[in-house]
Amino acid sequence: MDTSVDQDLITRPGLNLGRVITSKKIWDAVKGVKRIRRSHRQIRTENVFRRTLIIVALAMIVLVLGIMVTLAWQSIPSIKSVGLSYLWGQTWDPVRDIYGAYPFLIGTLLTSFLALIISIPFSFAVGIFLGEYYPNGWLPNLLKNTVELIAAVPSVIYGFWGLAVLVPIVRSFESGIGISPVGLGIFTSSLILAVMIIPYAASITRSMVNMVPSTLKEAAYGLGATRWEVIRSVILPYTKSGLFAGVLLSLGRALGETMAVTMVIGNTSLIPKSIFSPGNTMASVIANEFTEADHPQYLSALIELGLVLFCVTVVINMIGKRLVSKFTN
């Protein structure tokens, strides 16, 4: 509150300034001082909180850089021995000290992107159903809890489930289309990954749909739009940045998955000829062979494989962030 005195009263000759300031203005001045003191405390608290956030952010950056430097340092023997041919070498033979990561790189990208393609329709459908059609009620709550439970199940359980359920189904499907009925391979691991990553994109989709202002949807309904037209023309454009973020989160989860994929992918060091062929991923190779690395060159090659996986994840996320920024703008 303004506690200043009218300038005409102050400059009037013979006027005592103390008689001009009334008790009300004195009280207002005292309250203003208290308000200023409270604001100073708030400012100090805000500064402490901001500095804490900066420290935490810098700590995360240092952590990520530390992981990358550690992997790079431990990979130096393999890098000196094999060189850049490590990335496109097609043979992985630890007995003869021949290391080529190309089959595992292809297997990782195939399983992850195929799982992403399979999961996106289900993720968006579940998110839109829970966020727009039935946000409340026992059925939406049951479905939401089920989706969250899917994310909480350990990956090794998915591996056992895949061996017991998915592999026979895929084997029968392969027999029906004239393919050698193996059951283990890229396609089976992609199905398991798709089930595992659905909750991530579905949860973000539901949250983004709930954040759409009701005024926008009501305006569209007032113009005669149907429910599908509102979803297509209002909700999806408004939430596209969040939807891309959910897709990126799902892709990152798929790239790093290990146990479930290891149990059903077939674990061969050959380049897969089709999505039904057995293969291997970088994470599954590390999980299978790390304890078997009996000499430094072999161990360094596996660590370099982890470095390649780390770099692939970073590059894909950077590309995804770029796409999110482009579509948002």
SVG drawing of the C-alpha trace seen along z (x, -y; Angstrom):
<svg xmlns="http://www.w3.org/2000/svg" viewBox="-24 -29 69 104">
<polyline fill="none" stroke="black" stroke-width="0.4" points="0.0,0.0 1.3,-3.5 2.3,-5.4 3.5,-8.6 2.1,-12.0 0.4,-14.3 3.1,-16.7 0.8,-19.8 0.4,-19.1 4.1,-18.6 5.1,-21.9 2.3,-24.0 4.0,-26.6 3.6,-26.2 2.2,-22.7 3.5,-20.1 4.2,-16.9 3.4,-14.8 -0.2,-16.1 -0.7,-15.1 0.2,-11.4 -2.8,-9.9 -2.8,-6.8 -4.3,-4.8 -1.3,-5.7 1.1,-4.8 -0.6,-1.4 -0.4,-0.9 3.2,-1.8 3.9,0.8 2.0,3.5 4.0,2.6 7.3,3.1 6.1,6.5 5.1,7.3 8.6,6.3 10.3,8.4 8.1,11.4 9.0,10.9 12.7,10.9 12.3,14.3 10.5,15.6 13.3,14.3 15.9,16.0 14.0,19.2 13.5,19.0 17.3,18.4 18.1,21.4 15.7,23.6 17.0,22.3 20.6,23.0 19.6,26.5 18.0,27.2 21.1,26.0 23.3,28.2 21.1,31.3 21.0,30.5 24.8,30.2 25.2,33.4 23.1,35.3 25.2,33.9 28.4,34.9 26.9,38.4 26.0,38.9 29.5,37.6 31.1,39.9 29.3,42.9 30.4,42.0 34.0,41.3 34.2,44.6 32.8,46.6 35.2,44.8 38.2,45.4 37.5,49.1 36.9,49.4 40.3,48.0 42.0,51.5 39.2,52.6 39.2,49.3 43.0,49.5 42.8,53.1 39.7,53.1 39.2,49.4 36.1,48.1 35.6,51.5 34.1,52.6 30.8,50.8 30.3,52.5 32.1,55.8 29.8,58.7 31.7,61.4 31.8,61.8 34.2,64.5 35.9,64.0 38.0,67.2 39.9,65.5 39.6,62.0 37.4,60.9 34.7,58.4 32.0,56.8 29.0,55.1 27.0,54.7 24.7,57.7 23.8,56.6 23.3,53.0 20.8,54.2 19.1,56.5 18.7,53.7 17.2,51.2 14.9,53.8 13.4,55.0 13.0,51.5 11.4,49.8 9.2,52.8 8.0,52.9 7.4,49.2 5.3,49.6 3.2,52.3 2.7,50.5 1.8,47.0 -1.8,47.8 -2.5,49.5 -0.8,46.8 -2.7,44.0 -6.0,45.9 -5.7,46.7 -4.6,43.1 -7.5,41.5 -10.0,44.0 -9.0,43.2 -8.6,39.5 -11.5,38.6 -14.2,41.3 -14.2,42.7 -12.0,40.6 -13.9,41.8 -15.6,45.0 -14.7,48.5 -13.8,49.7 -11.4,46.9 -9.8,47.3 -9.4,51.0 -7.8,50.5 -5.5,47.8 -4.3,50.0 -3.8,52.9 -1.7,50.7 0.4,49.5 0.8,53.1 2.2,54.0 5.0,51.5 5.8,52.9 6.2,56.5 9.9,57.6 11.3,58.2 12.3,61.7 8.7,62.6 7.9,61.4 10.7,63.6 9.1,66.7 5.7,65.7 7.1,65.3 8.7,68.7 5.5,70.3 2.9,68.4 4.3,66.3 6.8,68.7 4.3,71.5 1.9,68.9 4.6,67.4 5.8,70.9 2.2,71.8 2.0,68.6 5.3,69.2 4.1,72.7 1.0,71.2 2.8,68.7 5.5,71.2 8.4,70.2 10.6,72.5 8.8,72.8 11.4,71.6 9.4,69.3 12.4,67.5 13.5,64.4 13.2,60.7 9.4,60.7 8.8,62.6 11.1,60.2 9.4,57.2 6.0,58.5 7.2,58.7 8.8,55.3 5.6,53.8 3.7,55.1 6.3,53.8 6.4,50.2 2.7,49.7 2.2,48.3 4.7,45.4 3.2,43.9 -0.4,44.6 0.2,42.9 1.6,39.7 -1.2,39.7 -3.8,39.9 -2.2,37.1 -2.0,34.9 -5.6,35.5 -6.7,34.5 -4.8,31.2 -6.7,30.1 -8.8,27.1 -12.4,27.9 -13.3,24.6 -11.6,25.8 -13.5,29.1 -16.8,27.3 -16.2,24.8 -15.7,27.7 -18.8,29.5 -20.7,26.2 -19.8,25.9 -21.2,29.4 -18.1,31.5 -18.4,35.2 -16.3,36.9 -13.9,38.3 -13.5,34.8 -12.8,33.3 -10.1,35.9 -8.6,35.5 -8.7,31.8 -8.5,30.5 -7.0,33.0 -4.3,34.6 -2.9,31.3 -2.9,29.8 -1.1,32.7 1.3,33.7 4.4,32.6 3.4,34.8 2.6,37.7 6.0,37.5 7.6,37.4 5.7,40.6 6.9,42.3 10.5,41.3 10.2,42.6 8.9,45.9 11.7,46.1 14.3,45.5 12.8,48.3 12.9,50.7 16.5,49.9 17.8,50.8 15.7,53.9 17.8,56.9 16.4,60.0 13.1,60.5 14.7,60.0 17.6,62.3 15.2,65.1 13.3,65.1 15.4,63.5 17.5,66.6 20.9,65.2 22.8,65.7 25.6,63.5 24.3,63.5 22.6,60.6 18.9,61.4 17.5,62.0 13.9,61.2 11.9,60.2 11.3,63.9 15.0,64.8 16.9,65.3 19.2,62.5 20.8,60.6 20.8,57.1 23.7,55.2 22.2,55.5 21.6,59.2 25.1,59.9 26.5,58.0 24.2,60.0 25.1,63.3 28.9,62.9 30.1,60.5 30.8,63.2 32.5,65.3 35.0,62.6 38.3,64.4 40.8,61.9 41.1,58.1 40.5,57.8 37.2,59.6 36.1,57.6 37.0,54.3 35.0,55.3 31.9,55.9 32.4,52.6 32.7,50.9 29.4,52.5 27.9,50.8 29.4,47.5 27.9,48.0 24.5,48.7 24.9,45.6 25.7,43.4 22.8,44.9 20.4,44.0 21.7,40.5 21.5,39.9 18.0,41.3 16.8,39.1 18.5,36.0 16.7,36.7 13.5,37.2 13.8,34.0 14.5,32.2 11.3,33.7 9.3,32.7 10.6,29.2 9.8,29.0 6.3,30.3 5.6,28.2 6.7,25.0"/>
</svg>
